[in-house]
């Protein structure tokens, strides 16, 4: 007896609902994105197009925003993949509502409106607050190294950059001279169908390379200038102190900093704004992404991305951003030893109770943890560091610091697990906008889960 199978007919016609919303469940992420973007104020984006004077009407800003937000929520930042999904994916077709922007349009929309994303981040954060997800009882600050859209192999020494700049300047000059000479023979050289004033082949590529090399060289020179100014300031302070006391200051003098960058100083020619960052697994060409997370909800309440290799100077700016974004200061804040800087932390502790590790070395941290919980009054002569270590050894201190492992650390993991651990855009300003978009999409996911589970 032949095996019986369920009916299968690829040619079978179907009667489907013409409304794409009927193809998705009510609690689908795309439906949520559709609804939540309608709650946001997109007037800055609309204003851009009101001033625009081109012939063809642009795609609707709300539709483009919904598509972009949904794409980042599901870990699809590639404009080409979004383009493809607009035809093949029901959720994207629902959000597009019969529109099919190509990858260039999607990419341009993202780049043009990066400056608006900071405000949209705050608007989404406000919606999270209305949903009870921003209590600010305890927040945790942490940083993560985010890979740039640039290869480590594209780092060039200052000496090499100077030589390449000279070579390309010479090549560009020769190409222009050659084009000028052959201008008189345009019919011979360019053919009848061309005007004769087209750029020589390879000219634009060389010009772009020259500009990137100049930018990388300029970056090294600016950094060297800052180091030199810092050195001169220290030497001036040292001189004034010696004149005041009439005595030579003991110890080594600050090492002299030359005016020109060292020959082996390196900069990246693909993205000169990126830096070589050390990670647990080695080195990456990238940036230092910073986030502050509400420990109870894992909602990101402040974010930024910087060029600094370490986190030491990020605690005050990030805690300030929390207040700017929410209008409030958190009751407690916890940070790892990378943020330990007594002077900066003292300012923050005026309005937020801090629990900050003081030692990076795990052996030293273990010694501090294993000490008996403090008893009695705090000694009058205790330093701020001793005071902090004492606080971390209390039962409350241990409980609050432990929240890092269930809040900010998992959030960084969630972002990278969505495939958003590598940036697409180049240049610090664009990278800042993209990092905001990544963190905004994380908060949208938290809000979606809160609303659908309510």
C-alpha positions in Angstrom: 0.0 0.0 0.0 1.5 3.4 -1.1 2.4 5.8 1.7 -0.2 8.7 2.0 1.1 12.2 2.3 -0.5 15.5 3.1 -1.8 17.5 0.1 0.9 19.4 -1.7 0.3 21.5 -4.8 2.8 24.4 -5.5 0.3 25.7 -8.2 -2.6 26.0 -5.7 -4.0 29.5 -5.7 -4.6 31.1 -2.4 -7.0 33.8 -1.2 -4.9 35.9 1.2 -5.9 39.1 3.0 -4.8 42.2 1.1 -3.8 43.8 4.4 -0.3 42.7 5.3 -0.9 43.4 8.9 -3.2 40.3 8.9 -0.2 38.2 8.0 1.6 39.0 11.2 0.5 38.3 14.8 -0.6 41.3 16.9 2.5 41.0 19.1 5.0 40.8 16.3 8.0 43.1 16.6 7.3 44.8 13.2 3.7 45.7 14.4 5.2 47.2 17.6 7.8 49.2 15.7 5.0 50.5 13.4 3.0 51.7 16.3 5.8 53.1 18.5 7.4 55.2 15.7 4.0 56.8 15.2 4.3 58.0 18.8 7.7 59.7 18.2 8.2 63.3 17.1 9.9 63.0 13.7 9.6 66.7 12.8 13.4 67.3 12.4 13.4 64.7 9.7 10.3 66.1 8.0 11.9 69.6 8.1 14.9 68.4 6.2 12.7 67.3 3.3 10.5 70.4 3.4 13.6 72.4 2.6 14.8 70.0 -0.1 14.2 71.1 -3.7 14.5 68.0 -5.9 12.0 66.8 -8.5 11.1 63.3 -7.3 9.2 63.1 -4.0 11.2 61.3 -1.2 10.0 58.2 0.6 7.9 58.9 3.7 10.3 59.6 6.7 8.1 57.5 9.1 8.3 54.5 6.8 12.1 54.8 6.4 12.5 55.2 10.2 10.4 52.1 10.9 12.4 50.0 8.4 15.7 51.2 9.8 14.6 50.6 13.5 13.3 47.1 12.7 16.4 46.2 10.8 18.7 47.1 13.7 16.4 45.4 16.2 16.9 42.1 14.3 20.6 42.7 13.8 20.5 43.7 10.1 22.4 46.9 9.7 23.5 46.2 6.1 21.5 48.4 3.7 21.9 45.8 0.9 20.3 43.1 3.1 17.5 45.5 4.1 16.9 46.2 0.3 16.6 42.5 -0.4 14.3 41.9 2.6 11.9 44.7 1.4 10.9 42.2 -1.3 11.3 38.8 0.4 10.4 39.4 4.1 6.7 39.8 5.2 7.6 42.1 8.1 9.7 44.4 6.0 7.0 44.5 3.3 4.4 45.3 6.0 6.5 48.3 7.2 7.3 49.4 3.7 3.6 49.4 2.8 4.2 49.0 -0.9 7.5 51.0 -1.0 10.8 49.4 -2.0 13.7 51.9 -1.3 17.0 50.6 -2.7 20.1 50.1 -0.6 21.6 53.5 -1.6 18.4 55.3 -0.4 18.4 53.4 2.9 22.1 54.1 3.4 21.7 57.8 2.6 18.7 58.2 4.9 20.7 56.7 7.8 23.7 59.0 7.1 21.7 62.2 6.6 19.6 61.8 9.8 22.3 60.5 12.3 22.1 63.9 14.1 18.4 63.3 14.9 19.0 59.9 16.6 20.2 61.4 19.9 16.8 63.0 20.3 14.9 59.9 19.2 17.0 57.9 21.8 15.7 60.2 24.5 12.1 59.9 23.2 12.3 56.1 23.3 13.8 56.2 26.8 10.9 58.4 27.9 8.5 55.7 26.6 10.5 53.1 28.6 10.1 55.3 31.7 6.3 55.5 31.1 6.3 51.7 31.0 8.0 51.5 34.4 11.4 50.4 33.0 13.5 53.4 34.2 13.6 53.4 38.0 17.2 54.6 38.4 17.5 52.8 41.7 20.9 51.4 40.7 22.7 51.9 37.4 25.8 50.3 36.1 28.4 51.9 33.7 30.7 49.9 31.5 32.6 50.2 28.2 33.2 47.8 25.3 35.6 47.9 22.4 33.6 48.1 19.1 35.3 47.2 15.9 35.5 50.0 13.3 34.9 49.7 9.6 38.7 49.6 9.1 41.4 47.0 9.1 44.4 46.9 11.5 46.5 46.3 8.3 45.7 49.8 7.1 47.6 51.5 10.0 50.6 53.4 8.5 53.6 55.0 10.2 53.9 58.8 10.1 57.0 58.5 8.0 55.2 56.3 5.5 52.2 58.7 5.4 54.5 61.6 4.6 56.1 59.7 1.7 52.7 58.5 0.4 51.4 62.0 0.5 54.3 63.3 -1.6 53.9 60.4 -4.1 50.2 60.9 -4.5 50.5 64.7 -4.8 53.0 64.2 -7.6 50.8 61.6 -9.3 47.7 63.8 -9.1 49.7 66.8 -10.5 51.1 64.7 -13.4 47.6 63.5 -14.3 46.2 67.0 -14.3 49.1 68.2 -16.5 48.6 65.3 -18.9 44.9 66.0 -19.1 45.6 69.7 -19.9 48.0 68.8 -22.7 45.6 66.3 -24.3 42.7 68.7 -24.0 43.6 70.1 -27.4 43.2 66.6 -29.0 39.9 65.8 -27.5 38.4 64.1 -30.6 41.5 61.8 -30.8 41.8 61.1 -27.1 38.2 61.0 -25.9 36.1 60.2 -28.9 33.2 62.0 -30.5 30.7 61.3 -27.8 32.6 62.9 -25.0 33.1 66.5 -24.1 36.9 66.1 -23.5 36.9 67.5 -20.0 36.3 64.2 -18.2 38.7 63.4 -15.3 41.6 61.1 -16.2 41.1 57.4 -15.4 42.1 56.7 -11.8 42.2 60.4 -10.8 39.3 60.4 -8.4 40.6 57.2 -6.7 44.0 58.8 -6.2 42.4 62.0 -4.9 40.4 60.1 -2.3 43.4 58.1 -1.2 45.4 61.4 -0.9 42.6 62.9 1.3 42.5 59.9 3.6 46.3 60.0 4.0 46.2 63.7 4.7 43.5 63.1 7.3 45.5 60.3 9.0 48.7 62.5 9.0 46.7 65.5 10.3 45.4 63.3 13.1 48.9 62.3 14.2 50.1 65.9 14.1 47.1 67.1 16.2 47.7 64.4 18.8 51.4 65.3 19.0 50.5 68.9 19.4 48.3 68.1 22.4 51.1 66.0 23.9 53.6 68.8 23.4 51.3 71.4 25.0 50.7 69.1 28.0 54.5 68.7 28.3 55.1 72.4 28.1 52.4 73.1 30.7 53.9 70.6 33.2 57.4 72.1 32.6 56.0 75.6 33.2 54.3 74.5 36.5 57.6 72.8 37.6 59.6 76.0 36.8 57.1 78.2 38.8 57.3 75.9 41.8 61.1 75.9 41.8 61.2 79.7 41.6 58.7 79.9 44.4 60.5 77.5 46.7 64.0 78.3 45.6 64.7 74.6 45.4 65.1 72.1 42.6 62.2 69.5 42.4 63.5 66.0 43.1 62.8 63.1 40.8 62.7 62.7 37.1 61.7 65.6 34.8 58.8 64.9 32.4 60.1 63.3 29.3 60.5 65.8 26.5 57.9 65.6 23.8 59.1 66.5 20.2 57.0 68.9 18.1 56.8 66.5 15.2 55.2 63.0 15.6 57.6 60.1 15.9 58.4 58.3 12.6 56.9 55.1 13.9 53.6 56.7 15.2 50.7 55.1 13.4 47.3 56.1 12.1 44.7 54.3 10.1 44.2 55.4 6.6 40.7 53.9 6.1 39.2 55.6 9.2 41.7 58.0 10.7 39.3 58.6 13.6 39.5 55.0 14.8 42.1 53.8 17.3 44.0 50.7 18.1 42.1 49.2 21.1 43.3 46.5 23.4 40.8 43.7 24.3 41.0 40.5 26.2 41.6 38.7 22.9 44.2 41.0 21.5 43.9 44.3 19.6 41.1 45.7 17.3 40.9 48.8 15.2 37.9 50.6 16.7 36.3 52.8 19.3 35.3 52.6 23.0 31.5 52.2 23.4 30.1 53.4 26.7 26.7 52.6 28.2 24.9 53.2 31.5 22.2 50.5 32.2 19.3 50.5 34.7 20.1 47.4 36.7 16.4 46.4 37.2 15.3 46.5 33.6 18.5 46.4 31.4 17.4 49.6 29.7 20.2 51.8 28.5 19.8 55.2 30.0 22.9 56.9 28.6 25.3 56.0 25.8 28.3 57.4 23.9 31.3 56.2 21.9 34.8 57.7 22.3 38.3 57.4 21.0 40.0 57.1 24.4 41.6 53.7 25.0 40.6 53.5 28.7 37.5 54.4 30.7 39.1 56.6 33.4 37.7 59.9 32.2 34.3 58.6 31.1 32.5 58.3 34.5 31.6 62.0 34.9 30.4 62.6 31.3 28.3 59.4 31.3 26.6 60.1 34.6 25.9 63.7 33.4 24.2 62.2 30.3 22.0 60.1 32.6 20.7 63.3 34.2 20.3 65.0 30.8 18.4 62.1 29.4 16.1 61.4 32.3 16.1 64.6 34.4 17.1 62.6 37.4 20.2 61.3 39.1 20.4 57.6 40.0 20.3 56.6 43.6 23.3 54.2 43.3 25.9 53.6 40.5 28.4 50.8 40.1 31.5 50.8 37.9 34.6 48.5 37.5 38.1 49.5 38.3 38.7 51.0 34.9 36.7 54.0 36.0 38.6 54.5 39.3 39.6 58.2 39.5 39.1 59.7 42.9 38.8 63.3 41.9 36.1 62.7 39.2 34.2 60.3 41.4 34.1 62.7 44.3 32.0 65.1 42.1 29.6 62.4 41.2 29.2 61.1 44.8 27.6 64.5 45.8 24.3 63.3 44.2 24.8 59.5 43.6 26.0 56.8 46.0 29.0 55.1 44.2 30.3 51.5 44.4 33.4 51.5 42.3 36.2 48.8 42.3 39.6 50.3 43.1 41.9 47.6 41.7 42.1 46.2 38.2 44.2 43.2 39.2 41.9 40.3 40.1 44.2 39.1 42.9 44.1 42.5 44.6 40.3 42.6 44.2 40.1 39.1 45.8 42.2 40.3 48.7 39.8 43.2 49.3 36.7 41.0 49.0 38.1 38.4 51.5 38.7 41.0 54.2 36.2 40.9 57.0 33.3 43.3 56.7 34.1 46.7 58.3 33.0 47.4 61.8 32.8 50.6 63.8 33.3 54.2 62.6 35.3 55.1 59.5 38.7 56.4 60.5 39.0 60.2 60.2 42.3 59.9 58.2 40.9 57.3 55.7 41.5 58.1 52.1 38.7 58.2 49.5 40.1 54.9 48.1 40.1 53.3 51.6 36.6 54.6 52.2 35.4 53.0 48.9 37.1 49.6 49.6 35.5 49.6 53.0 32.1 50.3 51.5 32.5 47.5 48.9 33.2 45.0 51.7 29.8 45.7 53.4 26.9 43.4 52.7 25.0 46.2 50.8 28.2 47.0 48.8 28.6 43.5 47.7 25.0 43.2 46.7 25.0 46.4 44.6 28.3 45.7 42.9 27.1 42.2 42.0 24.3 43.7 39.9 26.9 44.5 37.2 26.9 40.8 36.2 23.1 40.8 35.7 22.7 44.2 34.0 25.4 46.0 32.0 27.5 43.0 31.1 24.6 40.9 29.7 23.4 44.0 27.7 26.8 44.3 26.0 26.5 40.6 25.2 23.0 41.0 23.8 24.2 43.8 21.5 27.0 41.8 20.1 24.9 38.6 19.8 22.6 40.6 17.5 25.6 41.0 15.2 26.1 44.7 16.0 29.6 44.5 17.4 31.2 45.9 14.2 30.4 49.4 12.9 29.5 50.1 9.3 30.1 53.9 9.2 33.4 55.8 9.3 34.4 59.0 11.1 33.7 59.8 14.7 30.5 61.8 14.2 28.9 59.1 12.0 30.1 56.4 14.4 28.5 58.2 17.3 25.2 58.3 15.4 25.4 54.6 14.6 26.2 53.7 18.2 23.1 55.6 19.3 21.0 53.7 16.8 22.3 50.4 18.1 21.5 51.3 21.7 18.1 52.8 20.7 17.2 49.5 19.1 18.1 47.6 22.3 15.7 49.8 24.3 13.0 49.2 21.7 13.4 45.5 22.2 13.1 45.9 26.0 10.0 48.1 25.5 8.4 45.6 23.1 8.9 42.8 25.6 7.4 44.9 28.4 4.3 45.9 26.3 3.6 42.4 24.9 4.0 40.7 28.3 1.8 43.2 30.1 
